[in-house]
Amino acid sequence: MTQIYGDPPETTAGLSFDYSVWSVGSVVTMCNVPFDNTYRDLIDWDAYGWTPYQYVKSFNKVNKVEISQLTYLAQGKPIRIPTPFTKANQYNYVMVENPGRPIDSKNFEGYTPHAFFYFITSVDYVAPNTTQLTLQLDVWSTYYQRVKFGRCYLERGHMGIAARDAFNDNGREWLTQPEGLDLGSEHYIAKTYRRMLADVANFDYRVIVTSTVDLNNRLGYGDKNNPKVTCASGSLAEGVPNGTIVYACTPDQFLTGMRGLWEKPWVTQGIGSITLVPKDVVDTGQAEEVPVGVLGNVAQWSVIKKGHVYINREYAITEKDFRKEILESIPKAYRELKKFCTSPYMVLELTTYSGNPAEFRPESVMTTGIGVRQYAHIVPPNPSLFFSIMDYNTKWGARIEEKRSGRSLDEHGEGWDNTTGYTSLPTFSAINNAALNALASSAHTAAAQVNNAKWSQQRAQRSAVASRDVANAGIAATQAGAENSMWGNSAMADSQSRYNNMRAVVQAAQGGMTALGGAIGLNGQAVGAGIGQAATAGVSAMIANSQAQSTANIQNQLASGASQISQQQQRTVRDTNYEFAQFAANGDYEAAIASINGQRQDMQVIPPSVIGQTSGNVSAMVSHGLVIDCRVRMLSQSAIRRVGDYWLRYGYLMNTWVKMPDRLSLMTEFTYWKLAECYLERADLPEIFKSTIRGIFEKGVTLWRSPQRIATINPRNNRIDYTNRVTLIA
């Protein structure tokens, strides 16, 4: 500030100075000013371009009263003016000009009289043409040129809005002081930036399949009667041991391969999971491709090996200056208020629409655009994707130092500590032909059962034949025994008959001779009678023998008949048992085969089985695909107006030490200052007035560029003065 009015550094006039020798010539100018003695409002006279003296003098005769030729008017003393009370009672401000002191000016080189400015605090009637004014010195207008501010503690003001470095670090350094203002009930989405990860509608994604069975058709699958299964050899997908084989394929490749395997359920039953992932998660260009499926439906699936999965990947959700875009979307009056680009007025929200969004402070985002780092885990268990804003809440150049290697990693920020994502990627189930699988799984068992049935039939039939042979042998033995018995009986009967006949002949001869011998001594009658008796006895014996022979023959015939009846019965039993055994063997075989066929027929109606589970946020995936959205949330329009109007009027809460600028007007209309501690680097004025100046700024004061603007300016028209840019760091 340039000093317009000067007082001598010292004076030879002491308390004994006789003011009566001071020539008449003091001038009092009364007027009305828009500012008052509360010092809520001050005029930045330097910015106004006029001095207070020039300002008061600029009033026309209608709006001021100028009284001259008054005696010396001492500072702080009531003054009496030749003005009626009713006239003097219309004004609130006085400028007093005293003439030069009646002393030798050579002793006070450069001295010029100093005008004093006062607020009229009381108007008292003295006489009809005399009024007494009680005055209070306008310390600011009187002494502002003698004051130079030092380093002060700024509590609130427009300096936070106007300083060129106020938005350093995107506001994190200076604009994060909580204001305690009413922000409304909730934030609203002002802008959404989207990164499409997997466009389901256009099949722009990858399918990850894990299987405990090797799906490579070069190894062969067999058929339902002779199925073949090759166990998975394991993998190192993501560098982590996994007992399954991990495959990656496009949706079309997946469908083709599954169509080729639908008649090979003993193979597809090994599929453990089917997961949808973004296409750029997997580097299939270096993976081994194997054919999956059978002729007509063979697709090339990629076998994921170690190092072929991107553990993290960086995306640019937007390269635009999101802060600029949001500020341009709010009412024009508030677009210079960059504190709206800090929390809690603006909030960044990463979301995958899975119910767990992550919030971020925009001032902690170091870039103008928004970059996102992706962390991927696509192999069971719990395949997932997580996202965080890149380089969040850090300084550029702050890298992770790896203790093990001593190298600096090109990665910084909070990373995993502040993420959102898909905690469970969408997984899907496959349908397996359980009936065919059951048939194939039991094919060898069924064949064994058929063989067992055949063997049982053959064994039963062989047993029947053996039983028949045994029965035939028994019948033959019985017949031979009967024939032998009959031959013996007949032979014995014949022998006995011949013996008896011979004996009867001998007896008859002996009898005749006996009789003949006796008869010699007897008469002839006696001889004839004896011979006749002997002959009769022989004949009787022969008859008896013949009868015995006939009886033996009859007995033989009866025995033969009985033997034949017994044999016939045995043959009937034999044949019946044989036929039943054959019938039973055939029946048991047919029943066993029917049972096997029945079981396999029952297997054919087994409903298809489900492989894997359907989980994850499938509904969100179907509606808009796999996405990562960054939503910019802002206050409601009414809250923006309330908060914005307050800031335009009183500036930001700062609570920091600043070097006060030489030009205090930093805005086009007015500048608000509230210093918690005001220090004056220079103040050529009494201490009481220094305290007044400090008190004014510590209480809070609005510094206007023009007196005419007070009470007329809408704060929304108060803009940054880009011709007077200052810095907070000094």
Secondary structure as GFF3:
##gff-version 3
##sequence-region A 1 730
A	DSSP	three_ten_helix	19	21	.	.	.	ID=ss1
A	DSSP	beta_strand	26	31	.	.	.	ID=ss2
A	DSSP	beta_strand	41	43	.	.	.	ID=ss3
A	DSSP	alpha_helix	45	48	.	.	.	ID=ss4
A	DSSP	alpha_helix	52	57	.	.	.	ID=ss5
A	DSSP	three_ten_helix	61	63	.	.	.	ID=ss6
A	DSSP	beta_strand	64	70	.	.	.	ID=ss7
A	DSSP	beta_strand	79	81	.	.	.	ID=ss8
A	DSSP	alpha_helix	85	88	.	.	.	ID=ss9
A	DSSP	beta_strand	93	97	.	.	.	ID=ss10
A	DSSP	three_ten_helix	105	107	.	.	.	ID=ss11
A	DSSP	beta_strand	116	127	.	.	.	ID=ss12
A	DSSP	beta_strand	130	137	.	.	.	ID=ss13
A	DSSP	alpha_helix	139	143	.	.	.	ID=ss14
A	DSSP	three_ten_helix	144	146	.	.	.	ID=ss15
A	DSSP	beta_strand	147	149	.	.	.	ID=ss16
A	DSSP	beta_strand	151	157	.	.	.	ID=ss17
A	DSSP	alpha_helix	159	162	.	.	.	ID=ss18
A	DSSP	three_ten_helix	168	171	.	.	.	ID=ss19
A	DSSP	beta_strand	188	198	.	.	.	ID=ss20
A	DSSP	beta_strand	206	211	.	.	.	ID=ss21
A	DSSP	three_ten_helix	217	219	.	.	.	ID=ss22
A	DSSP	beta_strand	222	223	.	.	.	ID=ss23
A	DSSP	beta_strand	226	227	.	.	.	ID=ss24
A	DSSP	three_ten_helix	237	239	.	.	.	ID=ss25
A	DSSP	beta_strand	245	249	.	.	.	ID=ss26
A	DSSP	alpha_helix	251	261	.	.	.	ID=ss27
A	DSSP	alpha_helix	265	268	.	.	.	ID=ss28
A	DSSP	beta_strand	271	277	.	.	.	ID=ss29
A	DSSP	three_ten_helix	279	281	.	.	.	ID=ss30
A	DSSP	beta_strand	288	294	.	.	.	ID=ss31
A	DSSP	beta_strand	297	303	.	.	.	ID=ss32
A	DSSP	beta_strand	312	318	.	.	.	ID=ss33
A	DSSP	alpha_helix	322	327	.	.	.	ID=ss34
A	DSSP	three_ten_helix	332	334	.	.	.	ID=ss35
A	DSSP	three_ten_helix	338	341	.	.	.	ID=ss36
A	DSSP	beta_strand	346	351	.	.	.	ID=ss37
A	DSSP	beta_strand	358	360	.	.	.	ID=ss38
A	DSSP	three_ten_helix	362	364	.	.	.	ID=ss39
A	DSSP	beta_strand	370	377	.	.	.	ID=ss40
A	DSSP	beta_strand	384	389	.	.	.	ID=ss41
A	DSSP	beta_strand	400	401	.	.	.	ID=ss42
A	DSSP	beta_strand	408	409	.	.	.	ID=ss43
A	DSSP	three_ten_helix	415	417	.	.	.	ID=ss44
A	DSSP	beta_strand	420	422	.	.	.	ID=ss45
A	DSSP	beta_strand	427	428	.	.	.	ID=ss46
A	DSSP	beta_strand	430	432	.	.	.	ID=ss47
A	DSSP	alpha_helix	434	441	.	.	.	ID=ss48
A	DSSP	alpha_helix	443	520	.	.	.	ID=ss49
A	DSSP	alpha_helix	524	604	.	.	.	ID=ss50
A	DSSP	beta_strand	609	611	.	.	.	ID=ss51
A	DSSP	alpha_helix	618	624	.	.	.	ID=ss52
A	DSSP	beta_strand	626	634	.	.	.	ID=ss53
A	DSSP	alpha_helix	637	650	.	.	.	ID=ss54
A	DSSP	beta_strand	652	659	.	.	.	ID=ss55
A	DSSP	beta_strand	670	677	.	.	.	ID=ss56
A	DSSP	beta_strand	680	683	.	.	.	ID=ss57
A	DSSP	alpha_helix	687	699	.	.	.	ID=ss58
A	DSSP	beta_strand	701	704	.	.	.	ID=ss59
A	DSSP	three_ten_helix	707	709	.	.	.	ID=ss60
A	DSSP	three_ten_helix	715	717	.	.	.	ID=ss61
###
